[in-house]
Amino acid sequence: MTHDTIVVLDYGSQYSQLIARRVREANVYCEMFSWRADAARVLALNPKGIILSGGPNSVYDDGAPTLPDYVLAQGIPVLGICYGMQLLMHKLGGRVAGSLLREFGPATVTVDTGSVLFDGVAAVQDVWMSHGDKVDALAPGFAPLAQSDNAPFAASADPSRQLYCVQFHPEVVHTPAGSQILSNFVTNVCGAAADWTPANFIDEQIAKIRAQVGDGRVLLGLSGGVDSAVAGTLIHRAIGDQLVAVFVDHGMLRQGEADQVIATFQNEIGMNMIPVNAVEEYLGALDGITDPEKKRKIIGEKFVRLFEREARKLGQIDYLAQGTIYPDVIESAASDRPDAHTIKTHHNVGGLPDDMHFSLVEPLRYLFKDEVRHIGTELGLPDEIVWRQPFPGPGLAIRCLGEITWERLEKLRAADAIFTSELRTAGMLKAGTQQAFAVLLPVKAVGVMGDGRTYEEVIVLRAVTTEDFMTADWARLPFDLLAHVSRRIVNEVKGVNRVTYDITSKPPGTIEWE
């Protein structure tokens, strides 16, 4: 099945990926390219419309990004957002000027509800602005569609040429009607079919995997994370026991996680799976290591060697499966380079040895994380797998600050399980937080338990809210909930007598502690 496609040309905005995600949420397929991308690559998708993203430049900057000639030559609808709007105006004879009052943040605009772009939205809209320059004269053929106090042309259009512009950012959550505006463009203006659905995707990928693999064998490094889990389940549904999944338990997973992965994929799904218990090997290699970067390197290197050892036992392997997703592709290779499809080798298997040569099977390569979760649900995976919160590759090794011992890992596992279970009970593990976990500090504090003095370790609770994980804010959890979690940890986890809550945002902090 061939899907109607919308193309986003990226001009360097921090929100560019969000545009593609919002279009996908309207069930229309979308891909993102650098504005420098070769025209043939973009036009090979036969796009129904093109969206020009925002960006940090002024159209008057030396070396400022330009509008490729092929964009307007196709005669298809174009939507310019922020810098994309200014670029269209500059190209077509309008005037862009610096603004005495720059707009960065919330603004209110009045829109022309008679326009197809604003169909179904209220006349007065809260939007998110992020611009210095503004359009102060429209190009010939364009008419104003919206205005704010600082931007007389907050939106404009030349419907005869199907060219539309908005100065604000419809792709961010701070523009509540933004999804509707983008949906209006891709479906009403571009006429794109809204047929990009999980069920259609699964059927298409099963056919593609079978065609690619044939009678070959596929090897998957299964971490238990949502990406590798969904990729593995999809490939297993396509080719059955031709897929071999290797699951390495390094001893730094969360409470019950190793057992859950084995039970789900080996017993329930029936995947051809090789569990590898490497706990002692890892703990031996990490003995006395406290530097977080050394921890990461040791864990990554050992995983590669274990994976390599298991792979060699299997005989002929033709393909390597990875849970690569679209943000990995975008972030690991600039789309305008010939090597744009370079694999992010550390994504699942930690980097493979040079002498291991496989063709890649990456069924999730063009999906965003939220789409991966929808596919997982459609495939019947349990919520505990599908909605598993982000978990670092080195696991609890970088949440157990200081020396790694089995006793300290068990202490951390128990505290983490209490915290996440209480969040789940309160309905805040999915809706109230995007990532929540416990951290064990390598310091001790004095306490009193019963009639005795204690000198035990400290647990930090960390919970954040975020849209994209590039920035994050600490979650405002109810005090009563935090008090209950603290009481349980101190009472139930031996060796902990103090619990704190991290209220640092990102930036200046990071989400993880190491």
Secondary structure, 3 states (H helix, E strand, C coil): CCCCEEEEEECCCCCHHHHHHHHHHCCCEEEEEECCCCHHHHHCCCCCEEEECCCCCCCCCCCCCCCCHHHHHCCCCEEEECHHHHHHHHHHCCEEEEEEEEEEEEEEEEECCCCHHHCCCCCEEEEEEEEEEEEEECCCCCEEEEECCCCCCCEEEEHHHCEEEECCCCCCCCCCCHHHHHHHHHHHHCCCCCCCCHHHHHHHHHHHHHHHHCCCCEEEECCCCHHHHHHHHHHHHHHHHHEEEEEEECCCCCCCHHHHHHHHHHHHCCCCEEEEECHHHHHHHHCCCCCHHHHHHHHHHHHHHHHHHHHHHCCCCCEEECCCCHHHHHHHCCCCCCCCCCCCCCCCCCCCCCCCCCEEECCCCCCCHHHHHHHHHHCCCCHHHHCCCCCCCCHHHHCECCCCCHHHHHHHHHHHHHHHHHHHHCCCCCCCCCEEEEEEEEEEEEEEECCEEEEEEEEEEEEEECCCCCCEEECCCCHHHHHHHHHHHHHHCCCEEEEEECCCCECCCCCCCC
